[in-house]
Amino acid sequence: MSAAARTPAPAQGSPSVAGDGDTFTVRRIPQTAPRIISADEAWHGEQPYAQDALALDFFGARDDEDFGRQPTRTSLLPDPTAFVGRLAQAVVEIVSGQRPAPQLIRHTAPTVYSVIARQAMVAGRRRLPGPRRPAVVRRVRVCEPADGIVEACAVVVAHGRVRALALRLEGLDGRWLVTALTIG
C-alpha cells in the first residue's frame, strides 16, 4: 500500500504531501455525459439543445406516413401511356431472353419482379438459335380507376406471336410502379 493511500484525503484543490515528498492534487473526475433533460425542457424550455438528446416524437406519428411508401398523384407523374408502351416491350424482351431482368427491378414490385426473373431464367435455357426480330408494341390502352392508379393493357407482336399484357401501375414515391402483371 502506498503512502498516498494512507494519507487522509485533503480538501479539494489543496496540495497534499505524501510520505516520499511527492506533491499531488486531488480532483473530482469530470462529468463526461451530458445532463439528461426532460421532454418539456427540450421542447418548451430555454435549455439549449443537447447533442445526445434526439427531439423526436416516436408516439405521435404513424410509421407508414413517415417511412413507408408515399402515394403520388397522377398529375405529378409522367404520361402513363408512353411508359406502359416501353414497359410492355421490355417485359416481352425479358421473358423471351433478349434483355436482362434486373433492368426492371426499379419499376416493379418485388412479387412481380420475381415472376419476371423466373420466366427470364427459363427463357435463357430454351433460347432458340438464329436472329430474332425485336418486339413491337402495336396498341396501348390506359384506364385510370383512381388518382395515382393506372390499369393498362398492351398488344405486343414478338417473334411471330401476338401477346397481350395487362398491368396495374401505382404512383409511389414519385414514380410508376408495376404492382400486378399478366402476360397472355
trRosetta pair geometry for C-beta under 8 A, 3 or more apart (Angstrom, degrees):
i j d omega theta_ij theta_ji phi_ij phi_ji
1 5 5.1 -104 -175 72 95 135
1 6 6.5 98 133 -49 117 96
2 5 5.1 102 60 2 77 99
2 6 7.5 -147 100 -1 46 87
2 18 7.5 -24 152 -157 100 138
3 6 5.8 -59 -154 38 40 108
3 7 6.4 42 151 -28 70 105
3 18 4.4 111 101 -179 115 98
3 19 3.4 -126 -144 21 149 108
3 20 5.9 166 28 -14 148 86
4 7 5.8 -51 -147 27 35 113
4 16 7.7 102 -135 109 85 126
4 18 4.8 -45 -72 -104 77 125
4 22 7.6 -48 -65 77 113 120
4 24 6.9 8 -121 40 133 141
6 19 7.6 17 62 -27 122 124
7 10 8.0 -18 143 -33 110 88
7 16 6.1 135 135 170 144 128
7 18 6.2 -121 -19 -113 145 64
7 19 7.5 -163 -56 -32 112 82
9 16 7.9 -80 -149 -73 38 156
9 26 5.9 95 -157 -107 93 174
10 14 4.6 -109 143 80 127 110
10 15 7.5 2 74 92 163 20
10 16 4.6 -171 -6 -75 131 110
10 26 6.2 159 56 17 81 126
11 14 4.8 58 66 5 86 126
12 26 6.4 -101 -118 95 53 93
12 27 7.0 83 -157 -116 90 44
12 28 6.8 -6 -130 -30 130 94
13 25 6.5 4 -142 -165 29 114
13 26 7.9 -72 -22 68 25 68
13 27 7.3 66 -76 -94 57 77
14 25 7.5 166 79 -132 22 82
14 26 7.9 -4 56 36 64 94
15 23 5.3 -7 -169 -167 119 106
15 24 7.3 140 -150 71 72 24
15 25 5.9 -54 -98 -83 60 79
16 23 7.3 151 71 -150 42 58
16 24 6.1 -29 59 66 90 73
16 25 7.5 144 12 -100 83 33
16 26 6.7 37 -3 -20 129 102
17 21 6.7 -16 -168 -134 101 33
17 22 7.5 149 -154 73 54 40
17 23 5.9 -28 -99 -96 67 72
18 21 7.1 -48 71 25 75 19
18 22 4.8 0 37 56 119 90
18 23 7.9 -152 8 -76 81 26
18 24 7.1 32 -27 13 110 107
33 52 7.6 -25 -164 3 76 168
34 50 4.6 142 158 -167 149 126
34 51 6.7 165 -43 45 154 79
34 52 5.0 177 33 24 128 120
34 53 7.3 -108 100 -25 139 93
35 50 7.0 -137 60 -96 70 149
36 53 7.9 133 -141 -82 52 112
37 41 4.3 -113 -180 87 106 132
37 42 5.4 129 111 -58 118 86
37 45 7.5 -135 -174 52 124 145
37 47 5.5 173 -132 124 147 161
37 50 6.1 157 4 0 123 133
37 53 6.0 -28 45 -81 104 160
38 41 4.8 97 56 7 77 101
38 42 7.0 -142 97 -6 41 89
39 42 5.6 -56 -147 36 34 112
39 43 6.2 11 163 -3 69 111
40 43 6.4 -68 -141 46 26 95
40 44 5.6 -40 -174 42 67 109
40 45 6.3 81 128 -35 70 103
41 44 7.4 -74 -107 60 14 67
41 45 3.7 -19 -144 12 55 149
41 47 4.6 27 171 14 104 139
42 45 7.0 32 -12 33 18 104
42 47 7.0 -53 -84 75 40 119
42 49 7.5 67 -148 -116 81 67
42 50 8.0 -78 -106 23 98 95
42 53 5.9 -141 -107 149 130 140
42 55 5.5 -174 159 -102 123 100
43 55 7.0 139 -78 -149 76 115
47 50 7.6 -22 148 -30 111 96
49 53 7.0 -143 -168 68 67 108
49 55 7.2 -69 -130 -28 108 127
50 53 4.4 69 70 8 101 111
57 60 4.1 -11 147 25 127 119
57 61 6.3 105 95 -8 99 95
58 61 7.9 -82 -154 42 20 87
61 65 6.0 -119 -177 68 95 122
61 66 5.4 56 145 -32 136 127
62 65 4.7 88 70 0 92 107
62 66 7.4 165 84 0 52 88
63 66 6.4 -77 -153 46 33 95
63 67 5.5 -40 -177 41 75 112
63 68 6.6 86 127 -32 75 101
64 67 7.2 -76 -109 60 21 69
64 68 3.7 -7 -146 5 65 145
65 68 7.2 32 -16 32 16 102
69 172 4.6 -11 177 -165 120 121
69 173 5.8 -83 -150 -37 78 100
70 172 6.8 131 69 -162 45 63
70 173 5.6 99 48 -83 85 57
70 174 7.8 24 82 -25 110 75
71 148 5.3 51 179 171 103 162
71 170 7.4 -72 -125 170 86 103
71 171 6.3 72 -171 91 66 84
71 172 6.2 -44 -105 -101 44 64
72 76 5.3 -111 179 79 100 121
72 77 5.8 109 121 -56 121 106
72 148 5.9 152 80 -127 47 111
72 171 3.7 -110 72 151 88 107
72 172 6.3 -167 6 -83 97 10
72 173 6.8 -81 -33 38 121 15
72 174 5.3 149 -91 -79 152 33
72 175 7.4 87 29 12 156 28
73 76 5.0 86 66 8 84 103
73 77 7.4 -162 97 -8 46 93
73 147 5.6 -22 -139 166 78 112
73 148 5.5 -79 -117 -66 29 99
73 171 6.6 -75 58 100 7 157
74 77 5.8 -68 -150 37 38 110
74 80 7.6 -51 -146 -28 101 120
74 144 6.4 22 -96 -142 159 140
74 147 5.5 -122 -2 -158 104 65
74 148 5.5 -133 -44 -66 73 40
74 150 7.4 115 -112 -54 115 102
74 171 6.2 -153 -79 -33 50 148
76 171 7.3 113 69 -176 93 143
76 174 6.9 -79 134 -126 115 68
77 80 7.2 37 116 -60 121 86
77 148 7.7 117 -9 -122 135 63
77 171 4.9 -119 -48 -116 145 121
77 174 7.4 169 -93 -171 80 41
77 175 7.0 124 -128 -131 103 23
77 176 6.0 102 -171 -54 136 85
78 82 7.2 -74 146 65 110 114
78 83 6.0 119 96 -50 110 122
78 176 7.4 -84 53 -17 88 115
79 82 4.9 61 92 16 110 106
79 83 6.8 169 93 -10 58 93
80 83 5.3 -64 -145 45 40 114
80 84 5.8 43 158 -26 76 105
80 142 5.3 138 100 -142 112 145
80 144 7.8 141 30 -78 151 102
80 150 4.5 -150 -157 -128 166 172
80 152 6.7 -158 147 -57 114 138
80 169 6.1 173 -141 69 121 150
80 176 6.4 134 -112 -98 88 147
81 84 6.0 -52 -145 33 26 109
81 85 6.7 29 154 -20 60 106
81 140 5.6 131 -160 111 78 131
81 142 5.0 -108 -83 -14 79 142
81 152 7.8 172 -106 -123 51 135
82 85 5.7 -54 -153 32 32 115
82 86 6.7 25 155 -11 65 105
83 86 6.1 -59 -150 40 32 105
83 87 5.9 29 154 -18 67 114
83 169 7.5 93 107 -120 127 165
83 176 5.6 101 145 37 158 156
84 87 5.6 -59 -140 43 29 112
84 88 6.0 34 159 -25 66 106
84 140 5.2 137 98 -156 116 129
84 142 6.2 179 3 -82 153 107
84 150 7.6 -123 -60 131 124 133
84 152 4.4 -88 -124 139 153 163
84 154 5.9 -177 150 -58 101 121
84 167 6.3 -177 -133 55 102 143
84 169 7.2 -115 -81 -27 95 140
85 88 6.0 -51 -144 31 25 109
85 89 6.7 21 157 -13 59 106
85 137 4.8 144 -156 118 83 165
85 140 4.9 -83 -72 -49 87 149
85 154 6.6 158 -102 -121 48 133
86 89 6.0 -57 -153 37 31 109
86 90 6.3 30 152 -18 66 109
87 90 5.6 -56 -146 38 32 111
87 91 6.2 34 155 -22 67 105
87 104 7.7 97 -145 -124 84 112
87 107 6.6 -144 -115 143 116 148
87 167 7.0 69 110 -101 133 167
87 178 6.9 161 -176 -60 144 130
88 91 5.8 -51 -145 33 30 111
88 92 6.5 26 157 -15 63 106
88 137 5.4 101 86 -108 121 119
88 140 7.0 -165 2 -97 147 104
88 154 3.6 -65 -102 84 162 162
88 156 5.4 -166 151 -60 110 127
88 165 4.9 177 -131 50 99 147
88 167 7.4 -119 -77 -25 88 135
89 92 6.0 -57 -149 38 30 107
89 93 6.3 27 154 -16 65 110
89 134 7.9 26 -167 164 111 100
89 135 5.1 169 -145 93 74 116
89 136 7.7 7 -111 -119 109 13
89 137 5.2 -82 -60 -41 99 109
89 156 6.6 172 -90 -126 55 127
90 93 5.7 -59 -147 40 31 110
90 94 6.2 32 155 -21 66 106
90 99 6.2 -100 -155 97 69 164
90 103 6.6 -125 -166 107 125 123
90 104 6.1 149 133 -74 126 110
91 94 5.7 -55 -148 35 30 111
91 95 6.2 26 157 -16 66 108
91 104 7.1 71 -85 -90 71 157
91 116 6.5 -92 -138 -125 85 125
91 165 6.2 108 81 -121 143 151
91 181 7.0 -157 -134 -162 150 140
91 183 6.9 -158 145 -86 123 121
92 95 5.8 -55 -142 40 30 109
92 96 6.2 19 159 -10 64 112
92 135 4.3 120 98 -112 132 163
92 156 4.9 -148 -51 135 154 154
92 158 4.7 -170 165 -45 131 157
92 163 6.2 153 -111 65 119 143
92 165 7.4 -111 -55 -50 96 132
92 183 7.8 153 -90 -136 69 124
93 96 6.0 -62 -141 45 28 103
93 98 4.4 -81 -166 71 85 109
93 99 4.0 55 124 -2 112 120
93 134 7.2 -9 -93 -151 115 80
93 135 5.6 -126 -58 8 81 125
93 158 7.6 -149 -69 -129 55 139
94 97 7.8 49 178 -65 29 20
94 98 7.6 -90 -68 56 23 67
94 99 4.9 -63 -74 75 64 98
94 100 7.3 -16 -120 110 90 14
94 101 5.2 98 -160 -94 122 65
94 103 7.3 -150 -82 50 119 107
94 104 6.5 -54 -53 -8 160 131
94 116 5.8 23 117 177 140 107
94 119 7.5 80 122 90 89 102
94 120 4.9 -54 168 -87 83 120
94 123 7.9 134 144 43 46 151
95 116 6.9 -87 -70 -147 84 74
95 119 4.8 -19 -127 130 83 126
95 120 6.3 -91 -98 -75 31 67
95 123 5.9 138 165 -47 41 149
95 183 6.4 139 -81 -149 166 171
96 123 5.7 178 -167 -161 15 145
96 132 7.2 175 148 167 132 158
96 135 7.4 163 11 -53 143 115
96 158 6.1 -140 -45 156 149 134
96 159 6.4 163 -134 -18 144 136
97 120 6.4 139 -92 -157 56 66
97 123 3.6 -155 -49 131 99 107
97 124 5.0 158 -128 -76 115 52
97 126 7.9 -165 -35 67 149 66
97 127 5.1 -130 118 -90 159 100
98 132 6.5 -123 -82 79 127 139
98 134 7.6 174 149 -117 163 70
99 103 6.1 -60 161 26 109 144
100 103 5.7 112 80 -18 79 98
100 120 7.5 89 -155 176 35 149
101 104 6.4 -63 -173 34 56 101
101 105 7.6 77 137 -52 75 87
101 113 7.4 117 166 -168 107 81
101 116 5.6 154 -142 123 109 96
101 117 4.2 124 153 -104 161 70
101 120 4.3 -159 -57 26 115 163
101 121 7.9 -34 -19 -40 144 74
102 105 5.1 -17 -155 -19 59 121
102 117 7.9 51 -59 -102 57 111
104 107 5.3 -75 -161 53 67 102
104 108 5.2 39 147 -10 99 120
104 113 6.5 -179 105 -114 96 90
104 116 6.2 -42 75 113 144 161
104 178 7.9 -19 179 29 112 135
105 108 6.6 -74 -133 45 23 95
105 113 5.5 63 -117 -134 62 145
106 175 7.9 -29 152 124 96 158
107 175 7.5 -105 -112 146 70 122
107 176 6.9 17 -151 94 92 82
107 177 6.6 -170 -170 -122 44 49
107 178 5.9 48 140 1 81 101
108 112 4.3 -126 -175 91 110 115
108 113 4.3 143 97 -61 124 85
108 116 6.7 -77 -139 10 177 141
108 177 7.0 130 -122 -168 14 71
108 178 4.5 -28 -111 60 71 107
108 181 7.4 -30 -131 -23 116 137
109 112 4.8 85 55 12 81 105
109 113 6.9 -153 87 -8 37 90
109 177 6.1 85 -57 158 77 108
109 178 6.5 -122 1 92 80 59
109 179 4.8 61 -24 -117 138 57
110 113 5.7 -56 -141 38 30 111
110 114 6.4 33 161 -24 65 103
111 114 6.0 -51 -150 30 30 111
111 115 7.0 28 153 -16 61 103
112 115 6.0 -57 -157 35 34 110
112 116 6.4 29 151 -15 68 108
112 178 5.3 -139 124 113 168 102
112 179 6.7 -163 -30 -156 133 17
112 180 6.8 -150 -83 -103 120 16
112 181 5.0 94 -145 9 114 115
113 116 5.7 -58 -146 40 35 109
113 117 5.9 34 157 -20 70 109
114 117 5.8 -53 -141 39 29 111
114 118 6.3 32 157 -21 63 106
115 118 5.9 -55 -149 34 28 111
115 119 6.5 24 155 -14 63 107
115 181 7.1 -177 79 70 134 112
116 119 5.9 -58 -150 39 31 108
116 120 6.3 32 152 -21 65 107
116 181 7.2 14 -59 82 106 155
117 120 5.6 -53 -147 36 32 114
117 121 6.5 36 153 -23 64 103
118 121 5.7 -52 -151 31 32 113
118 122 6.7 29 152 -15 63 104
119 122 5.7 -53 -149 38 35 110
119 123 6.2 37 151 -21 66 107
119 183 7.8 76 -132 37 173 151
120 123 5.5 -53 -144 37 33 113
120 124 6.5 41 153 -27 64 101
121 124 5.7 -48 -153 26 31 115
121 125 7.2 31 150 -18 59 101
122 125 5.9 -55 -161 30 37 111
122 126 6.8 1 156 8 69 109
123 126 6.3 -74 -144 53 33 89
123 127 6.8 69 154 -71 66 75
124 127 6.1 -11 -155 -37 33 111
128 132 7.5 109 71 -74 103 113
132 159 5.9 -30 -157 -93 105 100
133 158 7.8 -171 90 -152 85 48
133 159 6.6 165 52 -86 85 47
134 158 7.8 -58 157 -124 35 83
135 156 5.4 5 -178 178 114 114
135 157 6.9 161 -157 83 62 45
135 158 3.8 -18 -105 -93 92 106
135 159 7.8 -32 -83 -13 75 74
136 156 7.0 157 78 -159 40 65
136 157 5.0 -12 59 59 94 96
136 158 7.4 175 20 -72 58 60
137 140 6.5 15 166 -49 123 101
137 154 5.8 -42 -146 -176 106 119
137 155 7.4 114 -165 78 59 52
137 156 5.3 -34 -103 -103 59 82
138 155 4.5 -49 63 99 109 102
138 156 6.7 -176 7 -97 84 24
138 157 5.8 72 -40 -14 115 100
138 162 7.8 -15 3 -137 145 99
139 154 6.9 173 89 -152 53 52
139 155 4.5 26 46 34 93 112
140 152 6.5 -4 -172 -175 90 116
140 153 7.5 171 -150 88 48 46
140 154 4.9 -9 -104 -105 75 88
140 155 7.9 -138 -64 23 41 67
141 152 6.4 166 88 -154 54 66
141 153 5.1 2 55 54 101 88
141 154 7.7 -168 24 -76 64 44
142 150 5.8 -21 -163 -168 101 113
142 151 7.7 144 -158 80 52 43
142 152 4.6 -16 -105 -102 68 101
143 150 7.2 142 75 -161 44 62
143 151 4.9 -23 68 67 98 91
143 152 7.0 177 22 -80 67 49
144 147 7.5 41 168 -92 116 34
144 149 6.8 128 -157 84 66 61
144 150 5.4 -34 -98 -103 74 70
144 151 7.8 173 -89 22 25 70
145 149 5.8 -44 60 100 87 116
145 151 6.1 38 -13 -1 110 116
146 149 4.5 35 61 36 90 120
148 170 6.4 31 146 -164 86 67
148 171 3.9 -105 -152 41 81 114
149 168 7.2 -13 -169 -173 92 91
149 169 7.3 157 -158 86 45 57
149 170 5.5 -11 -106 -108 73 73
149 171 7.3 -107 -59 8 40 83
150 167 8.0 9 108 108 90 96
150 168 7.4 160 86 -158 52 46
150 169 4.4 -7 61 60 100 104
150 170 7.8 -167 26 -74 69 31
150 176 7.3 -28 34 -133 128 118
151 166 7.6 -3 -176 -174 89 88
151 167 7.3 170 -155 90 47 54
151 168 5.3 -16 -104 -106 75 74
151 169 7.7 -171 -78 23 28 70
152 166 7.5 168 91 -154 46 47
152 167 4.9 -12 63 61 91 99
152 168 7.9 167 22 -87 69 29
152 169 6.7 16 7 -1 114 111
153 164 6.2 -5 -174 -174 107 98
153 165 6.5 163 -155 85 57 53
153 166 5.0 -19 -101 -101 88 67
153 167 7.3 170 -86 18 37 73
154 164 7.2 159 80 -155 46 52
154 165 4.7 -6 54 55 94 103
154 167 7.4 20 -1 -1 103 114
155 162 6.6 -7 -173 -173 96 98
155 163 7.6 157 -157 82 49 43
155 164 5.8 -23 -101 -101 65 73
156 162 7.5 153 82 -158 42 51
156 163 5.0 -23 67 66 93 92
156 164 7.6 163 21 -91 77 23
156 165 6.4 31 -2 -8 120 111
157 160 7.8 13 -178 -106 90 8
157 161 7.2 168 -153 84 55 39
157 162 5.4 -26 -99 -100 75 68
157 163 7.7 161 -92 19 25 73
158 161 5.9 -25 71 62 67 88
158 163 6.2 -20 27 11 106 121
163 183 6.5 -5 177 -173 124 87
163 184 6.1 160 -165 79 71 63
164 183 7.8 155 86 -160 50 43
164 184 4.2 -3 61 53 92 121
165 181 7.0 -22 -168 -162 98 87
165 182 7.0 157 -157 82 50 55
165 183 5.5 -14 -106 -107 81 66
165 184 7.2 -156 -73 18 34 79
166 180 7.8 -30 118 121 89 98
166 181 7.3 153 83 -155 59 39
166 182 4.4 2 53 54 103 104
166 184 7.5 56 -8 -19 96 108
167 178 5.7 -64 -158 -132 109 104
167 180 6.9 150 -159 86 40 66
167 181 5.5 2 -108 -105 74 73
167 182 7.9 -150 -65 28 42 66
168 178 7.1 110 72 -158 52 59
168 179 5.2 -57 97 65 102 88
168 180 3.9 33 29 44 116 104
168 181 7.8 -127 25 -58 70 48
169 176 4.6 -7 -174 -168 125 106
169 177 6.7 141 -156 65 68 36
169 178 5.8 -40 -97 -93 73 54
169 179 7.2 139 -120 10 21 83
170 176 7.4 139 69 -153 30 57
170 177 5.4 -31 64 63 81 92
170 179 5.1 28 1 -16 115 130
171 174 7.8 18 -178 -108 88 9
171 175 7.4 174 -147 88 62 20
171 176 6.2 -40 -94 -95 61 56
171 177 7.6 137 -114 15 13 83
172 175 7.0 -32 71 64 58 66
172 177 4.8 -26 38 9 113 134
173 177 7.7 60 37 -39 96 128
178 181 5.7 30 167 -56 125 110
